[in-house]
Structure formats: C-alpha cells, structure tokens
Amino acid sequence: MTESAARGASEPVPFTSRQFRDAMGQFATGVVVISTELDGEIHAMTANAFMSGSLEPPLVLVSVAKTARMHDRLEKAGRFGISVLTKPQLQVSNHFSGRPSADFQPTFSRICDMPVIDGAAVQLAAKLHHAYACGDHTLYVGLVQELQRPGEAEPLLYHAGRYAALESGNN
C-alpha cells in the first residue's frame, strides 16, 4: 500500500524539492546545448528541458532557471540556437554544464547567423516568440527559422542524474 493510500486519497503526501527533482529525473531525456550571441560573444548552456511545441508554426520550448546566466542573455538576444547532442558529444555537454576540460574547446558552426554545435544531430535557429514564467524557471518558446539535420547518430541521453545510452535490440 502506498503512503497516500494509507493516509486517505484526499490527503496529499508532502514532498521536498529534492524528491520532486529525483522523481522528474526518472523521465529520460535527450541533451541539448542552448546557444546565443550578444555583442559578438557566444554564450551556451547544457539543458535537458527541451521539446517541440508545435508543427505549424514550428515552435520549440526550453526551460531555463531564472538564476542561470543564460536566462537574461536569451531575453536580450531575442534569438537562440539549439543543438541536439549525440552520444560522442558527452564532453560538449559537460563543458556547457560547468565541467569544462582544459584540453577541450567545443566548435561552433552557424545557421541563420546563430551559433550551434558542430556535428550535433539536429541544429535549430529560433527567434524568441514568447516567454512564460514557470515558478523558478522561464519557458522560452522559439519560432524555428532554420533547421539542419546533418545525419543519423545515437543520441546523448540523460536519466536519473547521469548520462545513459539506448539499448540495442529488437522490438
């Protein structure tokens, strides 16, 4: 019997922010790098809170903490790039999540004059369409202006606070 069943269905079971974060971590996601440029300087961060929002018009959503440096930069720039990372790009993900390696420097290419990660599975350039407050984060909705899909590659995945891989096998 679950704790909520024992307490009665009408009484919610309290939980902490950490418990909520751990529970949400059970949802496996891909890994992206959000990038923008201000005054000739490229800014980027790793994220896993990314999704398509609409096919017509083509919209994407990213969730950025209000405390993240990228938060204000996205609003000022009004445009951003999204790079969907591949399994071999683990070092790129680490670099933009605050764990850079001294002997590694990521490389960018450009689409629609927006910096995107070289070799990413998908590269998007988007114009900021809407921004919605969402608790301690902001949901940024981008209108996709251009996309490139250089080729098929195994995605970099994130699950339960660590990187993961797809299992090969027959379905």
C-alpha positions in Angstrom: 0.0 0.0 0.0 1.3 3.4 -0.9 1.7 6.2 1.7 -1.1 8.2 0.1 -3.5 5.2 0.1 -2.7 4.6 3.8 -3.4 8.3 4.6 -6.6 8.5 2.5 -6.9 9.6 -1.1 -7.9 13.2 -0.2 -4.7 14.0 1.8 -1.7 14.8 -0.4 1.7 13.4 0.8 4.2 16.2 1.3 7.5 16.0 -0.6 10.7 18.1 -0.8 12.2 19.9 -3.8 14.9 17.2 -3.9 12.3 14.4 -4.0 10.5 16.2 -6.8 13.7 16.7 -8.8 14.7 13.0 -8.3 11.2 11.9 -9.4 11.4 14.1 -12.6 14.8 12.6 -13.2 13.2 9.2 -13.9 12.0 10.7 -17.2 14.8 10.0 -19.7 15.5 13.0 -22.0 17.9 14.0 -24.7 20.6 16.6 -24.1 20.8 19.9 -25.9 23.0 22.9 -25.9 21.2 26.3 -26.0 23.3 29.0 -27.5 23.0 32.7 -28.3 25.3 35.6 -29.2 25.5 39.0 -27.6 27.9 41.7 -28.6 29.9 39.2 -30.7 30.3 36.8 -27.7 28.9 33.3 -27.9 27.1 32.0 -24.7 25.9 28.5 -24.3 24.5 26.1 -21.7 23.5 22.4 -21.5 19.9 21.6 -20.9 17.5 18.7 -21.0 14.2 20.5 -20.6 13.6 20.9 -24.3 10.7 19.9 -26.5 8.9 20.6 -29.7 5.8 22.7 -29.1 4.0 22.9 -32.5 4.5 21.8 -36.0 2.5 24.7 -37.6 4.1 27.1 -36.9 7.3 25.3 -36.0 7.9 26.1 -32.3 10.3 24.7 -29.7 10.4 25.2 -25.9 13.3 25.4 -23.5 13.1 25.8 -19.7 15.8 27.9 -18.2 16.3 28.7 -14.4 15.8 32.3 -13.5 19.2 32.1 -11.7 21.0 30.9 -14.9 23.2 33.4 -16.7 21.6 32.2 -19.9 18.2 33.5 -18.7 18.9 37.2 -19.2 21.0 36.5 -22.3 18.2 34.8 -24.1 15.8 37.7 -23.4 18.4 40.3 -24.5 19.4 38.5 -27.7 15.9 37.6 -28.7 17.2 34.6 -30.7 18.8 31.3 -29.8 20.3 28.1 -31.3 19.5 24.5 -30.2 22.0 21.7 -30.8 20.7 18.2 -30.1 23.8 16.3 -28.9 25.0 12.9 -29.9 26.5 10.2 -27.7 30.1 11.1 -28.7 29.4 14.7 -27.6 29.4 14.0 -23.9 32.4 16.3 -23.5 30.4 19.1 -25.1 27.6 18.6 -22.6 30.0 18.6 -19.7 31.7 21.7 -21.0 28.5 23.8 -21.1 27.1 22.4 -17.8 30.0 23.9 -15.8 32.5 21.0 -16.1 34.9 22.1 -18.8 38.1 20.2 -19.6 41.3 22.3 -20.0 42.2 20.3 -23.1 38.8 20.6 -24.9 37.3 23.5 -26.8 33.9 23.0 -28.5 33.5 24.2 -32.0 30.5 26.0 -33.4 29.1 26.3 -36.9 26.3 28.8 -37.8 22.8 28.5 -39.2 20.7 31.7 -39.7 23.7 33.5 -38.2 23.2 31.7 -34.9 25.9 29.6 -33.3 25.2 25.9 -33.0 27.4 23.0 -32.0 29.4 21.4 -34.8 28.3 17.8 -35.5 25.1 17.9 -33.5 22.4 15.5 -34.6 20.0 18.5 -35.1 20.8 22.2 -35.2 18.0 24.8 -35.0 17.9 28.6 -35.1 14.9 30.2 -33.4 13.6 33.6 -32.8 12.1 34.2 -29.3 8.4 34.0 -29.8 7.1 34.0 -26.1 8.4 33.8 -22.6 6.3 32.4 -19.8 7.1 32.5 -16.1 7.1 29.0 -14.7 8.0 29.1 -11.0 11.7 29.4 -10.6 12.2 28.9 -14.4 11.1 30.6 -17.6 9.7 28.7 -20.5 11.1 30.2 -23.7 9.2 29.5 -26.9 11.2 29.9 -30.1 9.9 30.1 -33.6 12.2 27.9 -35.6 13.7 29.9 -38.5 16.1 27.2 -39.9 17.0 23.6 -39.1 19.7 21.3 -40.2 19.9 17.6 -39.6 23.4 16.5 -40.7 22.8 12.8 -40.3 21.7 9.9 -38.1 23.5 9.4 -34.8 22.9 7.8 -31.5 21.5 10.5 -29.1 23.1 11.6 -25.8 20.6 10.7 -23.1 20.2 11.8 -19.5 18.4 9.8 -16.9 18.4 9.8 -13.1 21.2 12.4 -12.8 23.6 10.7 -15.2 24.2 10.1 -18.9 22.6 7.0 -20.4 22.6 5.1 -23.7 20.0 3.4 -25.8 20.0 -0.4 -25.5 20.3 -2.1 -28.9 17.9 -4.9 -29.6 14.9 -6.0 -31.5 11.5 -4.5 -30.5 
